[in-house]
Amino acid sequence: PRRRVSCGPLQGQSDSFLRTRNRQPMEPPMEPSGGEQELRAVRLLDLPWEDVLLPHVLSRVPLRQLLRLQRVSRAFRALVQLHLAGLRRFDAAQVGPQIPRAALAWLLRDAEGLQELALAPCHEWLADEDLVPVLARNPQLRSVALAGCGQLSRRALGALAEGCPHLQRLSLAHCDWVDGLALRGLADRCPALEELDLTACRQLKDEAIVYLAQRRGAGLRSLSLAVNANVGDVAVQELARNCPKLQHLDLTGCLRVGSDGVRTLAEYCPALRSLRVRHCHHVAEPSLSRLRKRGVDIDVEPPLHQALVLLQDMVGFAPFVNLQV
């Protein structure tokens, strides 16, 4: 004979679900025979949900597997939904390289405590009507990644700035819809912003970056302006003067950035640890040398090193060079 072990009433969705389960009456325990204690059968769903299954089992199951698990039965569906409602971090990449709109809506429909949200795999179809309700339900968001989500608009960024005052990290890389007005709203309403990726946001010009620096420069630690042909020395110099905590700056492919901007960075940014200036053809080595002496990681090698590498590639060995001459 088997004895079923059950837990007491649970909170939230599990409580209502347990009341509807077809529970069998408990059978009295059998006396052990032959001096051996008979094993008791315990089913997975009979374990305490909130004390055992949610923190110690489902928290280790990938999201992709949770989508399959919820199809097993209504009981597992209720358990998975309870787990999803308590998520603090959601990365759509854990589901797969492509995720259907309906799947995303189901996964996030009850989530109200998210702190990190990454939706890059949804870039082909993610629109304002998909994202804005999620933002409204999760005001505690601190990190949001929307790289490549080109179907969004200024409305989504406005909802993010308005509804998520604790935002610290934001990626808008390759979002062509981000313009100066959208960035202004972000700078005005996100006082905790520390990391911002504006790679290939090609509508942005110096004026927008200057406004960002003046409003949020004091807290900025990492900024990418890579592949923005309209950003030049005016923006870089204003960043330097207003961002004393800036540690990482990516200017890759910013063709209008020159040596003047880099010299200002060297003068005003004592915390700078890395600088990316590849394909910035107007940045000369003398403006970088001061940063090199401070140990700043720069992605462009000094001219002498470049010449030695080129020579080694041509002749097949590294010649001896007397650097004291």
N, C-alpha and C positions, 0 to 999 in steps of 0.2 A: 504493500500500500504506500502511496506517496502522500507527503504532506506539503502543501503549498505555503510558502512564506511570503507575506505581503507587508508593505509599509503603510504607515498612517497617511491621512489626507495630506496632499501637497498643495502648494500655493499656485495661483494663476491657472494656466490652462491645464496643468496636470490634475488639479483638484476636480475640475468639472469632468475631465476625461475619466478619472477613476470611478466617479459616481455612475458612469454609463457602462462600465466594463461588466461583462458577464462573469461574475465571480462565483466560484463554487464554494459551498460551505466547508469550513475547516473540519477535517476528520480528526478524531482523537488520536493521539500518538499511540503507536503499537509498542508493546513491551519488547525489548530487545531479546532476540532468540540466540541461544548458544553463546551468551556472554558477549556478543558483538553488537555494537550500536549500528543500527541501520542508517544508511545515508539518506539525507533528505534532498529531494530535487528542488532546485531553485531556478526559476526562469530569469532571463536577463531583465525583463521589464518588472519583475518583482523586487528588484533592488531599489533602494531609495533613489529617486530621480535627482533631486537637488543636492543631495549629499554625496552621491557616488557616481551615478551615470553622467551627469552634466559636467562636473569638474574633472573627473578622472578618466572618462571613457570618450564621450563625444568631443571633448576639447582636443583629443589627439587624432580624430578622424578627419581626413581632408574633405573640403567642401564638395569635391566631385563625388566622393563616396556617400556623403550625406544625401545628395540628390537621389542616389539609388536606394539608400536605406529607407527613405520616407515612402517609397513605393511598396514596401513589404506589407504593411498593414496600417490601419487607422491608428493603432497604438504607437507604432514607430513614427508615423507622420506627426502625431501630437508631441512626441518626445523631441524630434528634430526641430519642430517649430519653436518649442520652448527654448531649445539651445540657441537657435538663431536670434530669438528675441533678446538674448543677453549678450550678443557679440559686442566686443570692443574694437575689433579690427576685422575689416573685410577687404580682401584682395581678390578681384575677379579672376586674376591669373591662376588662382588655385583651382578654379573650375575648369579652365582650359583656355586655349588660344582664342576661341570664339564662344560666346555665351548668348543664348536667345533672350530677347526682351522679356518674355514671360517668365523665364527662369530667374532673371535678376529681380523682377518685381516680387516673385514668391519668396526669394531668399531674404529680401530686405523689408518685407511688408510690415513686420512687427518690431524691427530693430529701432530702439530709441536711445541707446547708450553708446553709439559708435564714437570712437575717438580717432580712428584711422580709416580712410576710404580710398581705395585705388581702383579705377575703372578703365584703365587703358585698353583692355581687351574688348570693351564695348564701343570703341571709337567710331565704328562704321555706322552705328545707328543711334547712339545715345543722344537724346534731345532734351530740351528744357523740361518737357512734361514728365520725363523719366527721372530726372535728377532733382528738380525743385522739391517735390514732396519728401524725398529722402533727406534733403538738407533741413527741411522744416521740422522733421521729427528728431533730428540729432544735433541740437545746439552745442553739444560738447565736443564737436569735431575739432581736432588739432592738426591733422594732416590729411590733405586731399590731393590726389593725383589724377589729373584729367588730360594727360599728354595725348595729343593726337585726336581729341574729341572735337572734330571740326563741325559737327552738327549743332553744337550748343550756340548760345548767343549771349549778349550782354545781360539778358534777364537772369540767366543762371549764375553769373558772377555776382550780380546784384543780390540775389537771394543768399548766396554764400557769405558775402560781406555783411549783409543785414542780420542773418540768422546765426552766424557762427563767430561770435566775438573772441573766442579763444584760439582761433586759427593761428598756427605757427609755421606750417610748411605747406606750400602750394606749388604744384607743377601744372603749368599751362603750355608746355612745349608744343610747338607746331599747331597752335590754335590761332588761325589767321583772323578769327573774329574779335580777338582782344585788341581794343584800340585805346586811345588815350583816355576817353571818357570812362570806359570800363575800369581802367587801372586807377583812375582817380577815386572812384567809389571804393575800391579795395583799400587804397591808401588811407582813406578817411575813416574807415570803419573797422579796421583790423589792427588794433594797437599792439598785439602780441606777435605780429609777423616777424619771422626770423630768416626763413629760407624761401626763395622765390625763383622759379625757373620760367623764364620768358623766352626760351630758345625759339627762334624762327617765328616770333610774333611780329610779322613784318609791317604791321600798321603802326607800330610804336615809333615815336620820334623823340628827339632830345627833350622836348617840353614835358612829355609824360614821365620820363625817367627823372628829370629834375624835380617834378612834383613829388614823385615817390620818395626821392632822397630827402627832400625837405620835411615830408610828413612822417616817414617811417625809417629814416636812415639811422637813427640812434639805436635801433634794435636789430638791424639787418646784419646777418652773419654770413649768408651765402646768397649770391645772385648770379644768374646766367642771363646774358644778353646776346648769346651766340647767334650768328647768322641773322643779324639785324642790320641791314645796310644803311638804315637811316639814323643809327646811333653813332655819335661822334665824340669828340673831346669835350664838348660842352657838358654832356651828360656824365662822362667819366669824372671830370673835375668836380662836378657838384656832388657826385657820390663820394668822392674822396673826402671832401670837406664836411660831409654830414654823416658819414658812416665810420665812426672810430672803432667799432667792433667787427668790421668786415674782415672775414677770414678767407673766403673763396670768391673769386670773380672770374667769370668766363666771358671773354670778349672774342672768341674764335669767329673769324670771318667778318668782324665789324670793320669794314673797309675804310670808314671815315675816322677811326680812332688812330691817333698818332702819338708821337713821343711826348707831347705836352701833357696829355692825359695820364700817361704812365708815370711821368715825373711827379705829378701831383699826388698820385697814389703812394709813391714812395715817401712823400713828405708828410701826408696826413693819415695814413693807415698803418699804424704800428702793429696791429694784430694780423695783418695779411700773411697768409700761409701758402696760398697757391694762386697763380695768375695764368690764364690761358689767352694767348695772343697769336696763336697760329693763324696764318693768312691775314694778319693785320700788317699790310705791306709798308705802312708809314711809321711803324714802330721801330726805331733804331736801337742798336745794342747799347750805346751810352746811357739811354734812359732806363734800361733794364739792369745795368751793372750794379746800381745801388741796391736794388731788391735782391739780386743774387748774393751780394755780400751779407745780407741779413738772413740768408738761408731760405728765401721764398722759392717754392717749387714753380718753375716756369717751363712751359712745354716747348719752348724754342731754345735750341742749343746755342752756345756762344759761337761766333764765326770761326774761331780757331778750331774748335771741336768739329764743326761742320766740315771744314777743309780737310782735317785729318781723316774723317770717316770717308769722305769722297775719294781721297787719295788711296786709302786702304782698299776701297772697292775697285779702284782702277788697277793697282799694281799687285794686290793680293797680300800685302803685309803692311803693318804699321811702322813707318820709319821713325828713327830716333830724332827727336827735336829738342834742342837745347833751349829751354824756355828762358834762360838767363841772358841770352844774347839780345 
